[in-house]
Amino acid sequence: MEKKEDQKLETTETTNNSRRQFLKSSGIAVGGIAVGSALGGILGMYGKEEEAPAATPAESQPAQQHDHALQYFTNRADFEKLGQATERIFPEDENGPGAIALGVPYYIDHQLAGKWGINAKEYRQGPFFEGVPEQGYQSQLKHHQVFDLGLEALDKYSQEKFDALFVALDGEQQDEVLTAFENDEVKIPGLRSSLFFELLRKTTIEGVYADPLYGGNKGMAGWKMKEYPGVQMSYADKVEETEFLKIEPKSLHDTHN
């Protein structure tokens, strides 16, 4: 009987040790698996204190820009079409990068996936009237619906006009298509083509000059082209300067680090 009890105690002790070892190496014992991964070098990711393996060539590459991930678009072709359209509105030139290099398509994608995309902060009860320009956005369609219909119409009109998809057109042809949208020459059921163009242009400019925190203005290049200083904590040491100052811009992210 005593021998069986000894064996039982030994088995229990072994099990407990194994559990402790698992908790220790996984990080659960110090507040969660996410914490465990951060403390891997301290607690030992392999059950004891030891140095982590040397980084592989892939791990030593620059970190990915995680805000450049699609949140709204599920069709890559539509996203590429959006990118081409924004590039014609804000093209690359001798002054600096264009909309695509600045990450503008990702900025728009994130806006469509958020509250702006569903007009969450706007009064959405009918009746809906045409209204006048001074009254602002009057459509019963939500912003993401305007983009869905507008991008679909870009290809349809391009095929009717040039027998090719929008992304296959050259720059001048793309400009001609977008101008037709701006002038309300494109028929879209339930939507003025100029409204789509207005929103496209508006969000493109936003993506160029908004804080990089929101996905566009990559590297603050939009601000640098304008020599805009961004989010500076203070100008107290500069207010008495009489000469124009070139100040390295800072983003909202910089002010919190």
C-alpha positions in Angstrom: 0.0 0.0 0.0 2.8 2.4 0.9 4.6 1.5 -2.3 1.5 2.5 -4.3 1.2 5.8 -2.4 4.8 6.6 -3.1 4.4 5.9 -6.8 1.2 8.1 -6.8 3.1 11.0 -5.1 6.0 10.6 -7.5 3.7 10.7 -10.6 1.8 13.7 -9.2 5.1 15.5 -8.5 6.3 14.8 -12.0 3.1 16.1 -13.5 3.2 19.2 -11.4 6.8 19.9 -12.5 5.8 19.4 -16.1 3.0 21.9 -15.7 5.2 24.4 -14.0 7.7 24.1 -16.7 5.0 24.6 -19.4 3.6 27.6 -17.6 7.1 29.0 -17.2 8.2 28.6 -20.8 4.8 29.8 -22.2 4.5 32.8 -20.0 1.1 32.0 -18.6 2.5 32.1 -15.1 3.4 35.8 -15.5 0.2 37.1 -17.0 -0.5 35.6 -20.4 1.0 34.0 -23.5 1.7 37.4 -25.1 3.8 38.3 -22.0 5.5 35.0 -22.3 6.8 35.7 -25.8 8.2 39.1 -24.6 9.9 37.5 -21.7 11.3 34.5 -23.6 14.9 35.6 -23.1 14.4 36.0 -19.4 12.4 32.9 -18.5 13.8 30.8 -21.3 11.7 29.8 -24.2 13.1 26.3 -24.1 12.5 25.6 -20.4 15.6 27.2 -19.0 17.5 30.4 -19.2 19.4 30.5 -22.5 20.1 32.8 -25.4 17.6 32.9 -28.2 18.7 31.4 -31.5 20.4 33.8 -34.0 18.0 35.6 -36.3 17.4 34.1 -39.6 17.9 36.2 -42.7 14.1 36.7 -43.0 13.9 37.8 -39.3 16.7 40.3 -39.8 14.8 42.2 -42.6 13.1 45.5 -41.8 9.8 45.2 -39.9 6.7 45.2 -42.1 4.5 48.3 -42.0 1.5 46.7 -40.3 -0.8 49.7 -40.9 -0.5 48.8 -44.6 -2.9 45.8 -44.5 -6.3 45.7 -46.2 -9.3 46.1 -43.9 -12.1 46.8 -46.3 -11.3 45.6 -49.7 -11.5 41.8 -50.2 -10.9 42.0 -54.0 -7.3 43.0 -54.7 -8.3 44.1 -58.2 -10.6 46.8 -56.8 -7.8 47.9 -54.5 -5.4 48.2 -57.4 -8.0 50.2 -59.4 -8.4 52.5 -56.4 -4.6 53.0 -56.3 -4.4 53.9 -60.0 -7.2 56.4 -59.6 -5.6 58.1 -56.6 -2.2 58.2 -58.4 -3.8 60.2 -61.3 -5.2 62.7 -58.7 -1.9 63.0 -56.9 0.8 61.7 -59.2 4.5 61.4 -58.5 6.6 64.2 -59.9 9.8 66.1 -59.3 8.5 67.3 -56.0 8.1 63.9 -54.5 6.1 60.6 -54.4 2.6 60.1 -55.6 -0.5 58.7 -53.9 0.5 55.1 -54.1 4.0 55.5 -52.7 2.5 57.6 -49.9 0.1 54.8 -48.9 -3.1 56.7 -49.8 -5.0 53.6 -51.0 -4.4 52.1 -47.6 -5.6 55.3 -45.9 -8.9 55.1 -47.9 -9.3 51.4 -47.3 -9.0 52.0 -43.5 -11.5 54.9 -43.7 -14.0 52.7 -45.5 -13.6 49.9 -43.0 -14.2 52.3 -40.1 -17.0 54.6 -38.9 -16.6 57.0 -41.8 -17.3 54.2 -44.2 -20.8 53.7 -42.7 -21.5 57.4 -42.0 -21.8 56.5 -38.3 -21.7 60.2 -37.2 -24.2 61.5 -39.6 -28.0 61.8 -39.5 -29.3 58.9 -41.6 -33.1 59.2 -41.5 -35.0 60.1 -44.6 -36.5 61.7 -46.5 -33.5 62.3 -48.8 -33.4 65.2 -51.2 -31.0 66.3 -53.8 -30.1 69.4 -51.8 -27.6 72.1 -52.8 -23.7 72.0 -52.6 -23.7 74.2 -49.4 -25.6 71.4 -47.6 -22.8 68.9 -48.0 -23.3 65.2 -48.4 -27.0 64.4 -49.1 -26.9 60.9 -50.6 -28.8 58.1 -48.9 -25.8 55.8 -49.8 -23.1 55.2 -47.3 -19.6 56.2 -48.2 -18.4 52.6 -48.7 -21.4 52.1 -51.1 -20.4 55.1 -53.1 -16.9 53.7 -53.5 -18.2 50.2 -54.4 -20.5 51.6 -57.1 -17.9 54.1 -58.3 -15.1 51.7 -58.7 -17.3 49.2 -60.5 -18.4 52.0 -62.9 -14.7 53.0 -63.5 -14.2 49.7 -65.3 -17.6 49.7 -67.1 -17.0 53.2 -68.5 -13.4 52.4 -69.4 -14.5 49.4 -71.4 -17.2 51.3 -73.1 -14.8 54.2 -74.0 -11.5 52.4 -74.6 -12.4 48.7 -74.6 -10.1 48.0 -71.6 -10.2 47.9 -67.9 -9.2 51.1 -66.0 -5.9 49.8 -64.8 -4.9 48.9 -68.4 -5.3 52.4 -69.7 -2.5 54.9 -70.0 -2.3 58.0 -67.9 -4.1 60.3 -70.4 -6.9 57.8 -70.9 -7.3 57.4 -67.1 -7.5 61.2 -66.8 -10.2 61.3 -69.4 -12.2 58.7 -67.6 -11.9 60.5 -64.2 -12.8 63.9 -65.9 -16.0 62.3 -67.2 -16.8 61.2 -63.7 -16.1 64.7 -62.4 -18.4 66.3 -65.0 -21.3 63.9 -64.3 -21.0 62.3 -67.8 -21.1 58.8 -66.4 -24.4 57.2 -65.6 -24.5 55.2 -62.4 -27.9 54.0 -61.1 -28.7 55.8 -57.9 -25.5 57.8 -57.8 -24.0 60.9 -59.4 -20.6 60.1 -60.8 -19.4 63.5 -59.6 -20.2 62.5 -56.0 -17.9 59.5 -56.3 -15.2 61.7 -57.8 -15.5 64.3 -55.0 -15.1 61.7 -52.3 -12.2 60.0 -54.2 -10.4 63.4 -54.5 -11.2 64.4 -50.9 -9.9 61.2 -49.4 -6.9 61.1 -51.7 -5.8 64.6 -50.4 -6.5 63.5 -46.9 -4.3 60.4 -47.3 -1.5 62.6 -48.6 -1.5 65.1 -45.8 -3.0 63.3 -42.8 -0.9 62.1 -39.9 0.9 58.8 -40.9 -0.8 57.3 -37.9 -3.8 56.8 -40.1 -2.1 54.9 -42.9 -1.2 57.5 -45.5 1.5 60.2 -45.7 4.2 57.5 -45.5 7.4 58.7 -44.0 5.7 62.1 -43.6 6.7 62.8 -47.2 3.5 64.7 -47.9 4.4 67.1 -45.1 8.1 67.3 -46.2 7.0 68.4 -49.7 5.0 71.3 -48.0 7.7 71.9 -45.4 5.0 71.4 -42.8 6.4 70.6 -39.3 3.7 68.2 -38.3 2.9 67.7 -34.6 5.5 69.6 -32.6 5.2 69.6 -28.9 6.3 73.2 -28.6 7.5 76.2 -30.5 8.6 78.2 -27.5 12.2 78.2 -28.5 11.5 79.3 -32.0 8.8 82.0 -31.8 11.3 84.8 -31.8 13.1 83.6 -34.9 12.9 86.0 -37.9 14.1 83.7 -40.5 12.2 80.8 -42.1 12.9 77.6 -40.2 13.0 74.2 -41.7 11.8 71.8 -39.0 12.0 68.1 -39.2 8.3 67.0 -39.0 6.9 64.8 -36.2 3.8 62.6 -36.2 1.4 61.8 -33.4 3.3 58.6 -33.0 6.5 60.5 -32.2 4.9 62.6 -29.5 4.0 59.4 -27.6 7.4 57.8 -27.7 
